[in-house]
Amino acid sequence: MDRNPQGSPRIRRRYLDHNSKVALYVDLGNFCLFHLAVESASLNGGFGRALNSIRMIA
């Protein structure tokens, strides 16, 4: 998405459909939506339960 605070109308509407309380803030100048492409993650589930997850993106 671009840095336009309004963003794509379709993405904005979808986000608001799932997060209705955000409607109070979505039109403020410092609010923007963005997309993250996660390549890997780590989880610390407690002592001896640390996991690494690597996802290959084609």
Secondary structure, DSSP 4 states (H G I P E B T S, - for coil): --S-TT--HHHHHHHHHH-GGGGGTTTSTT---------EEEEE-STT-EEEEE----
